[in-house]
Amino acid sequence: MKRLFVGNLPSDATEETVQALFSEYGKVRSIQLVADIFSGKCRGFGFVGMEGHEARAAIAGLDGNLYCGKPLKVKFEDPAAGRNGRRH
C-alpha cells in the first residue's frame, strides 16, 4: 500500500468527501485528515492509503485539479519529512 499526501483541502473536508474524491481511482484503504485541535476542522491536508497503481492513477488524475476552488496537491508521502512536521 502507498500513502499519499493530499494538500490544499478545504476546511470543511471530511473523510467521506475525500473518500468520494479518491474512490474514482480505486479502493481507498485508509484516510487520515489532520484536524485543528480547537475547531476540529480540517487543517487543509491529510493522507490517503491506496494500492500502488491506484495511487499513481489518483496522482495523475487529481494533482493540480481544482477542488472547491483551490488546486489540489496530491503526491506520494515524503518519508524524509520528519514526523513532527519539520523537515530535516
N, C-alpha and C positions, 0 to 999 in steps of 0.2 A: 504494500500500500504506500502511496505517495501522499505527502502532506503539502497542501497549497497554502500560500499566504494570499489573503484577499484584503485589499485595501481600498479606501475611498468609499466605504459603505455609508449609507445614511444613518443617522442616529436612531431612527425607528426600525432599523433592520432587526429581524428575528431569525431564529433557527429555521422556522418554517419558510420565510421568504427566501433565505439563502438556499435552502434545500430545493425549493421550486426552481430557482435560477440554475443551479448546477445539475439537477437531475436530468436536464435535457441532454447532457453529455455522458451520462452513465450513472451507476449506483453510487450514491453518497454514503460512505462508510461512517464518517464522523463529522461533526461541526462543533467548533468552539469559537464563539464570538467573545471578544473582550469587552466587558461592560464597565461603565463608570461605577465606582464603588458607592457613590452617593445617590445618583439618579437612577442607576440600574439600566440606563440606556446604552446602546452600542457606542463604543468609542471610535468607530469608523473602520475597524479592522477585525480580522479573525482568521481562522484556519479551517480548511476543509480537507478531509481524507478521502481519496479515491484511488482506484487501481491505476497503474501507470499509463496505459494507453488512453483511458478515460480522462485522466488528469491532463494529459497533453492536449486532448481534444478540447477540454474546458479552457485551458490557457489560450489556445488558438481562437476559440470562439468568443471568449469574454474579455480578454485583456485589452484595455483601451476603449471598449464599448461603453456608451453612456448607460448609466443605471441611476434613475432618479435625478437626472440632470448632471451627473458627475461621471468622469471616465473611471471605470474600474481598473484596479491594479491586481492582476492575477499572475502569480509566478510560483515556482517551487519554493518551499520554505528554505531559508538560508541558515543552515546549521552553524555557520560561523558566527552568526549574531548571538550574543550572549543571552542566556535565559532570563537575565534581569532587565532586558530591554536595551542594553548598551552594546555597542559594537566594540570588539576588542582590537 
